[in-house]
Amino acid sequence: MCIGLAAAGCKSNKHEDAKWLAPPKTFDPKGAELTFNEKNLEVFNSMSPDERAAHFETLKSTPGSFKGQATFRRQEELADTMDDRVYGRFDVWATVPDPVFLEITIEYHLFSETQLISGLATGTHIEFTGTPVELVFLDQAKPRKMEIKVKADAINVLKD
């Protein structure tokens, strides 16, 4: 009988999500003015493969043309012998936690020669600008996925 009371006393049916875990109000990868927000990704998705390639080449040829938001995952310093070292010494991995359009998810690699951020916790919401250098769009996969490499000019923590 004592064991039943102890177990019942420890169990709680009321769990609220911690407010400090909620994203800042400025984090809006679907609706903010970003390169691949929901509206722009819908247009990109409806393009033919050749049209997509031409659109991405236009973005690549315009320095600083790319803007995005994501959640920070990790940062690595790349060795000189690594393939992606041509884009920068530091590689910040970031993902958009929910699909932006339909089921399309986005993963970013943000490269820079200097360390643009440090000391961030995994899951920190960031915004960045830069020049895209490579795009892999797995449009036949389920769910579909975009992997975008960007030479970052700036990476900032989003705040309310």
C-alpha positions, 0 to 999 in steps of 0.5 A, a space after each residue: 500500500 505504501 508503494 502505491 501511494 509513493 508512485 501516485 504521489 510522484 506522478 503528475 498529469 500537468 506538464 507545461 512546455 517551458 516558455 524559454 524553449 519556445 522560439 523567438 517571435 522573429 523566428 519564422 522560416 515560412 513567412 519571413 522575407 527569406 530566400 527559401 520561405 514558404 512562398 519562394 520554395 513553392 515557386 522553386 518546387 514548381 520549376 523544372 530541373 533546368 529552371 532550378 539550376 538557372 535560378 540557383 546560378 543567379 543566386 550564386 552569382 550575386 554576393 550576399 543574396 541569400 538570407 535564411 533562418 534555422 536552428 543551430 546544430 553544431 560548428 566544426 573547424 575544417 582541416 585543410 585536406 577536407 573537400 569543403 575547406 574551399 568554402 571556409 575554415 568553419 562550418 556551422 550546421 543548421 536545420 529548419 526544424 519543421 518542413 517549410 513547404 509541404 514536407 520539404 526540409 532544409 539543412 544548411 552548412 554555413 561556411 566562413 574563414 573566421 568564426 562568426 559565432 561561438 558558444 551557442 547551445 544546440 537548438 539556438 535560433 539563428 538568422 544568416 546572410 551570405 552567398 550560396 555555393 552549392 545546392 542538393 535538392 532531393 526532390 524524389 526522396 520522401 520526405 524531400 530535402 534540401 541541403 544548401 551550402 552558403 558562404 556566410 557573411 553574418 550569423 546572428 542569434 534571433 531574439 524577441 
